[in-house]
Amino acid sequence: MLALTRKKDEAIVIGGEIKIRVLGIQGDKVKLGIEAPKECSIYREEIYLQVSQSNKAAVQEVDIDLMKLSELFNIK
């Protein structure tokens, strides 16, 4: 992990296309602004983890349903 120190209004650039700027600092909270291409999805970490877990659960449900379907039609 790369750790950087930035002040208000300073930024970092990732891959030449993503810019993260410190917009403000209040106590222990930092407000960030992110400029990135539209095709780049940006999530808070806790939301990303929830989406990831939901996707994994959905795939497991599909696998179970496919197993039941194959049994119904005697597919091996």
VMD Tcl script that builds the backbone (N, CA, C; Angstrom):
set m [mol new atoms 228]
animate dup $m
set s [atomselect $m all]
$s set {name element resname resid chain x y z} {
  {N N MET 1 A 0.846 -1.177 0.000}
  {CA C MET 1 A 0.000 0.000 0.000}
  {C C MET 1 A 0.885 1.232 0.000}
  {N N LEU 2 A 0.490 2.189 -0.802}
  {CA C LEU 2 A 1.180 3.470 -0.849}
  {C C LEU 2 A 0.429 4.438 0.059}
  {N N ALA 3 A 1.114 5.060 0.992}
  {CA C ALA 3 A 0.496 6.038 1.884}
  {C C ALA 3 A 1.010 7.427 1.507}
  {N N LEU 4 A 0.086 8.343 1.255}
  {CA C LEU 4 A 0.444 9.705 0.854}
  {C C LEU 4 A -0.159 10.710 1.823}
  {N N THR 5 A 0.493 11.834 1.961}
  {CA C THR 5 A -0.043 12.932 2.740}
  {C C THR 5 A -0.458 14.029 1.769}
  {N N ARG 6 A -1.702 14.506 1.888}
  {CA C ARG 6 A -2.213 15.565 1.032}
  {C C ARG 6 A -2.883 16.609 1.890}
  {N N LYS 7 A -2.826 17.849 1.477}
  {CA C LYS 7 A -3.519 18.943 2.141}
  {C C LYS 7 A -4.781 19.264 1.348}
  {N N LYS 8 A -5.641 20.099 1.925}
  {CA C LYS 8 A -6.854 20.519 1.238}
  {C C LYS 8 A -6.501 21.094 -0.140}
  {N N ASP 9 A -7.294 20.723 -1.123}
  {CA C ASP 9 A -7.154 21.145 -2.526}
  {C C ASP 9 A -5.994 20.462 -3.261}
  {N N GLU 10 A -5.257 19.579 -2.607}
  {CA C GLU 10 A -4.230 18.814 -3.302}
  {C C GLU 10 A -4.838 17.509 -3.801}
  {N N ALA 11 A -4.210 16.914 -4.814}
  {CA C ALA 11 A -4.781 15.729 -5.447}
  {C C ALA 11 A -3.712 14.689 -5.729}
  {N N ILE 12 A -4.179 13.492 -6.051}
  {CA C ILE 12 A -3.318 12.437 -6.593}
  {C C ILE 12 A -3.948 11.986 -7.904}
  {N N VAL 13 A -3.141 11.453 -8.796}
  {CA C VAL 13 A -3.606 10.956 -10.091}
  {C C VAL 13 A -3.242 9.489 -10.193}
  {N N ILE 14 A -4.219 8.682 -10.610}
  {CA C ILE 14 A -4.019 7.240 -10.748}
  {C C ILE 14 A -4.201 6.867 -12.217}
  {N N GLY 15 A -3.193 6.257 -12.787}
  {CA C GLY 15 A -3.280 5.774 -14.156}
  {C C GLY 15 A -3.522 6.847 -15.198}
  {N N GLY 16 A -3.276 8.088 -14.875}
  {CA C GLY 16 A -3.440 9.160 -15.839}
  {C C GLY 16 A -4.883 9.552 -16.109}
  {N N GLU 17 A -5.853 8.799 -15.574}
  {CA C GLU 17 A -7.261 9.069 -15.862}
  {C C GLU 17 A -8.102 9.326 -14.617}
  {N N ILE 18 A -7.629 8.940 -13.457}
  {CA C ILE 18 A -8.404 9.081 -12.229}
  {C C ILE 18 A -7.702 10.091 -11.324}
  {N N LYS 19 A -8.457 11.108 -10.921}
  {CA C LYS 19 A -7.905 12.134 -10.032}
  {C C LYS 19 A -8.726 12.158 -8.747}
  {N N ILE 20 A -8.031 12.095 -7.621}
  {CA C ILE 20 A -8.667 12.159 -6.307}
  {C C ILE 20 A -8.135 13.397 -5.602}
  {N N ARG 21 A -9.079 14.294 -5.256}
  {CA C ARG 21 A -8.708 15.577 -4.644}
  {C C ARG 21 A -9.301 15.675 -3.241}
  {N N VAL 22 A -8.523 16.225 -2.309}
  {CA C VAL 22 A -9.009 16.484 -0.955}
  {C C VAL 22 A -9.815 17.785 -1.016}
  {N N LEU 23 A -11.122 17.680 -0.775}
  {CA C LEU 23 A -11.989 18.853 -0.828}
  {C C LEU 23 A -12.103 19.554 0.518}
  {N N GLY 24 A -11.994 18.776 1.583}
  {CA C GLY 24 A -12.108 19.377 2.897}
  {C C GLY 24 A -11.736 18.404 3.987}
  {N N ILE 25 A -11.406 18.943 5.148}
  {CA C ILE 25 A -11.051 18.136 6.307}
  {C C ILE 25 A -11.764 18.739 7.511}
  {N N GLN 26 A -12.567 17.901 8.197}
  {CA C GLN 26 A -13.237 18.347 9.414}
  {C C GLN 26 A -13.038 17.273 10.480}
  {N N GLY 27 A -12.233 17.572 11.470}
  {CA C GLY 27 A -11.948 16.594 12.515}
  {C C GLY 27 A -11.271 15.375 11.927}
  {N N ASP 28 A -11.894 14.194 12.140}
  {CA C ASP 28 A -11.316 12.957 11.622}
  {C C ASP 28 A -11.929 12.536 10.287}
  {N N LYS 29 A -12.678 13.429 9.634}
  {CA C LYS 29 A -13.301 13.113 8.347}
  {C C LYS 29 A -12.654 13.906 7.224}
  {N N VAL 30 A -12.464 13.225 6.105}
  {CA C VAL 30 A -11.876 13.833 4.923}
  {C C VAL 30 A -12.895 13.738 3.792}
  {N N LYS 31 A -13.168 14.836 3.123}
  {CA C LYS 31 A -14.086 14.842 1.986}
  {C C LYS 31 A -13.251 14.797 0.706}
  {N N LEU 32 A -13.515 13.778 -0.127}
  {CA C LEU 32 A -12.744 13.574 -1.351}
  {C C LEU 32 A -13.608 13.828 -2.571}
  {N N GLY 33 A -12.995 14.364 -3.603}
  {CA C GLY 33 A -13.637 14.482 -4.909}
  {C C GLY 33 A -12.909 13.556 -5.862}
  {N N ILE 34 A -13.673 12.818 -6.683}
  {CA C ILE 34 A -13.067 11.843 -7.593}
  {C C ILE 34 A -13.492 12.152 -9.015}
  {N N GLU 35 A -12.525 12.330 -9.896}
  {CA C GLU 35 A -12.777 12.493 -11.323}
  {C C GLU 35 A -12.277 11.232 -12.005}
  {N N ALA 36 A -13.199 10.544 -12.717}
  {CA C ALA 36 A -12.825 9.289 -13.384}
  {C C ALA 36 A -13.703 9.114 -14.616}
  {N N PRO 37 A -13.265 8.287 -15.569}
  {CA C PRO 37 A -14.096 8.004 -16.734}
  {C C PRO 37 A -15.439 7.404 -16.314}
  {N N LYS 38 A -16.485 7.655 -17.093}
  {CA C LYS 38 A -17.824 7.170 -16.762}
  {C C LYS 38 A -17.877 5.656 -16.638}
  {N N GLU 39 A -17.063 4.946 -17.400}
  {CA C GLU 39 A -17.095 3.482 -17.358}
  {C C GLU 39 A -16.412 2.914 -16.116}
  {N N CYS 40 A -15.820 3.761 -15.308}
  {CA C CYS 40 A -15.147 3.342 -14.087}
  {C C CYS 40 A -16.129 3.420 -12.912}
  {N N SER 41 A -16.465 2.278 -12.334}
  {CA C SER 41 A -17.375 2.253 -11.185}
  {C C SER 41 A -16.629 2.668 -9.924}
  {N N ILE 42 A -17.280 3.506 -9.123}
  {CA C ILE 42 A -16.672 3.973 -7.877}
  {C C ILE 42 A -17.663 3.708 -6.748}
  {N N TYR 43 A -17.230 2.960 -5.734}
  {CA C TYR 43 A -18.074 2.614 -4.592}
  {C C TYR 43 A -17.334 2.911 -3.300}
  {N N ARG 44 A -18.077 3.253 -2.260}
  {CA C ARG 44 A -17.484 3.222 -0.922}
  {C C ARG 44 A -17.209 1.751 -0.623}
  {N N GLU 45 A -16.177 1.484 0.155}
  {CA C GLU 45 A -15.768 0.096 0.395}
  {C C GLU 45 A -16.890 -0.756 0.969}
  {N N GLU 46 A -17.646 -0.230 1.945}
  {CA C GLU 46 A -18.694 -1.036 2.569}
  {C C GLU 46 A -19.803 -1.383 1.567}
  {N N ILE 47 A -20.092 -0.487 0.631}
  {CA C ILE 47 A -21.091 -0.773 -0.403}
  {C C ILE 47 A -20.543 -1.816 -1.378}
  {N N TYR 48 A -19.289 -1.667 -1.763}
  {CA C TYR 48 A -18.658 -2.629 -2.673}
  {C C TYR 48 A -18.696 -4.040 -2.084}
  {N N LEU 49 A -18.409 -4.160 -0.787}
  {CA C LEU 49 A -18.423 -5.474 -0.144}
  {C C LEU 49 A -19.834 -6.060 -0.122}
  {N N GLN 50 A -20.850 -5.230 0.126}
  {CA C GLN 50 A -22.239 -5.709 0.119}
  {C C GLN 50 A -22.635 -6.197 -1.269}
  {N N VAL 51 A -22.296 -5.434 -2.306}
  {CA C VAL 51 A -22.619 -5.820 -3.678}
  {C C VAL 51 A -21.910 -7.120 -4.034}
  {N N SER 52 A -20.650 -7.226 -3.653}
  {CA C SER 52 A -19.862 -8.423 -3.936}
  {C C SER 52 A -20.470 -9.657 -3.266}
  {N N GLN 53 A -20.868 -9.521 -1.992}
  {CA C GLN 53 A -21.483 -10.641 -1.275}
  {C C GLN 53 A -22.824 -11.023 -1.898}
  {N N SER 54 A -23.606 -10.036 -2.305}
  {CA C SER 54 A -24.894 -10.308 -2.950}
  {C C SER 54 A -24.695 -11.053 -4.262}
  {N N ASN 55 A -23.687 -10.654 -5.026}
  {CA C ASN 55 A -23.403 -11.329 -6.291}
  {C C ASN 55 A -22.990 -12.782 -6.055}
  {N N LYS 56 A -22.170 -13.012 -5.050}
  {CA C LYS 56 A -21.746 -14.380 -4.732}
  {C C LYS 56 A -22.939 -15.233 -4.309}
  {N N ALA 57 A -23.831 -14.669 -3.499}
  {CA C ALA 57 A -25.025 -15.395 -3.057}
  {C C ALA 57 A -25.930 -15.715 -4.241}
  {N N ALA 58 A -26.068 -14.787 -5.172}
  {CA C ALA 58 A -26.913 -15.001 -6.346}
  {C C ALA 58 A -26.360 -16.128 -7.213}
  {N N VAL 59 A -25.040 -16.186 -7.366}
  {CA C VAL 59 A -24.421 -17.246 -8.161}
  {C C VAL 59 A -24.647 -18.598 -7.494}
  {N N GLN 60 A -24.543 -18.662 -6.181}
  {CA C GLN 60 A -24.765 -19.917 -5.465}
  {C C GLN 60 A -26.207 -20.376 -5.633}
  {N N GLU 61 A -27.166 -19.457 -5.594}
  {CA C GLU 61 A -28.573 -19.804 -5.787}
  {C C GLU 61 A -28.802 -20.359 -7.185}
  {N N VAL 62 A -28.160 -19.768 -8.183}
  {CA C VAL 62 A -28.294 -20.238 -9.563}
  {C C VAL 62 A -27.724 -21.638 -9.685}
  {N N ASP 63 A -26.578 -21.901 -9.078}
  {CA C ASP 63 A -25.976 -23.234 -9.123}
  {C C ASP 63 A -26.928 -24.275 -8.543}
  {N N ILE 64 A -27.565 -23.969 -7.429}
  {CA C ILE 64 A -28.500 -24.906 -6.799}
  {C C ILE 64 A -29.693 -25.138 -7.713}
  {N N ASP 65 A -30.237 -24.075 -8.280}
  {CA C ASP 65 A -31.379 -24.206 -9.181}
  {C C ASP 65 A -31.032 -25.034 -10.413}
  {N N LEU 66 A -29.829 -24.874 -10.944}
  {CA C LEU 66 A -29.404 -25.656 -12.095}
  {C C LEU 66 A -29.286 -27.130 -11.743}
  {N N MET 67 A -28.828 -27.415 -10.536}
  {CA C MET 67 A -28.743 -28.806 -10.092}
  {C C MET 67 A -30.139 -29.422 -10.023}
  {N N LYS 68 A -31.099 -28.693 -9.463}
  {CA C LYS 68 A -32.467 -29.195 -9.375}
  {C C LYS 68 A -33.058 -29.384 -10.765}
  {N N LEU 69 A -32.772 -28.446 -11.657}
  {CA C LEU 69 A -33.282 -28.525 -13.021}
  {C C LEU 69 A -32.702 -29.737 -13.748}
  {N N SER 70 A -31.417 -29.992 -13.560}
  {CA C SER 70 A -30.799 -31.146 -14.220}
  {C C SER 70 A -31.379 -32.455 -13.679}
  {N N GLU 71 A -31.695 -32.493 -12.393}
  {CA C GLU 71 A -32.317 -33.680 -11.804}
  {C C GLU 71 A -33.720 -33.871 -12.364}
  {N N LEU 72 A -34.444 -32.805 -12.531}
  {CA C LEU 72 A -35.810 -32.866 -13.061}
  {C C LEU 72 A -35.827 -33.465 -14.459}
  {N N PHE 73 A -34.850 -33.095 -15.272}
  {CA C PHE 73 A -34.799 -33.587 -16.652}
  {C C PHE 73 A -33.828 -34.750 -16.830}
  {N N ASN 74 A -33.339 -35.309 -15.736}
  {CA C ASN 74 A -32.400 -36.443 -15.759}
  {C C ASN 74 A -31.164 -36.150 -16.593}
  {N N ILE 75 A -30.635 -34.954 -16.463}
  {CA C ILE 75 A -29.424 -34.562 -17.183}
  {C C ILE 75 A -28.235 -34.811 -16.289}
  {N N LYS 76 A -27.247 -35.486 -16.833}
  {CA C LYS 76 A -26.034 -35.765 -16.039}
  {C C LYS 76 A -24.840 -35.112 -16.650}
}
mol reanalyze $m
mol bondsrecalc $m
mol representation Tube
mol addrep $m
